């Protein structure tokens, strides 16, 4: 099979070595996966292929990137512009930042077509709509309405389909997909990857799939390259690499799988009881913003938790998972009853509610946004102590040092700022902030979704250790079924604001009752 892209002895330096003597071959109509942890050089290699390196940094590139026997690194700017978006196109990890928020969807697709084709206005419009249909956006409703929408008006999965439509608009020979499903729900991931496979077969495209998700790689890639610290450590076809990995790093990646082994030592004391909990958001219209209807985000939810349990909530984006968590913490107005430690939170005054919040803490999905970038780690973690305790400076400092040790961070971390840490380290800081007050209930809202598998594994092992040591109770929100199986003993499946199924983890995964649960499990297998 003929090579469409060949990278020869490619090295990249800035202040450090980013890529080291990289050699890769991509064949026609092949799906090649580039696998590695965050910071391994995957995305920098992808950007180097299109010569799209960040401005302002002093990058030095050596080697060759041959696309159909032409060296991309030696092309003029005008030649590069003709290549990008036509013969080689790219799907970025986060479509919300890749799409222009000021332009409608159809206009953005038309722009990429018009850039590379002399075409009439009417034909341009027809091709844009045809592309939206090709990526199956018509399944979400009126196609003209979607075409005239702005990016923020679409869901994550819909935005990713728009990105795919733009990427295939000029029938590229090579499609670079940089973490195309990382931020998506499981069922949406499954749909997007199947769509890419279908389009590949129709257009005879080659795909360079960049990901840290080995489940995705195993299911969709023909050939795999493993990269770490800018160096290709191993490459082989799919079957051989998974059966007989040669390099220790590859073995480590494959061994960082999440097995269904939650630590559970519950007692018979009910710590939380939710009864008929509902959350409605008023829909207002007109000049006077009169309420014309209500959007039901959480609909009549009831469940209870014993001390020491881990309760998982799974479901697609928009199903109401995070709203439910906020309602439990009284960060969101709701109807129904919330009994925590035998007290109805709804009956508490502001003072008592503030005191109770020390026992109910939350860890958010994105630690970079939930940690104040202007505060040091010491200030971030000790903030709760200032509100809920009267410790002196020395006592506070010792407590911060102790909790940093518990989450496997060095004492010296105290004086650093969030941007100086990796994603996994930032999430450990968020856990430390939540645990400093010694809570009894910890709500974890998608705490591992943006992390590599190995870092997920480490964080989950840490959470199990902390649960065992401090007898914590967890509510764990996730769309990753492996994560849920590895830490939860009871699971609720949420769809369109309701629990459609709730059961012990083993029973739910071996014998699902609801059709939606079956779809989720099938998508993850």
PyMOL commands that set and color helices and strands:
alter all, ss='L'
color gray80, all
select helices_A, chain A and resi 42-49+72-74+77-83+95-98+105-116+121-134+137-140+143-147+151-153+156-167+186-203+214-220+238-243+248-255+321-328+345-347+350-359+367-370+377-388+393-406+411-415+418-420+423-435+453-470+481-487+505-510+515-524
alter helices_A, ss='H'
color red, helices_A
select strands_A, chain A and resi 3-13+17-27+31-35+60-67+70-71+88-91+174-178+206-211+223-228+231-237+270-285+290-306+310-314+335-340+343-344+360-363+441-445+473-477+490-495+498-504
alter strands_A, ss='S'
color yellow, strands_A
deselect
rebuild
show_as cartoon
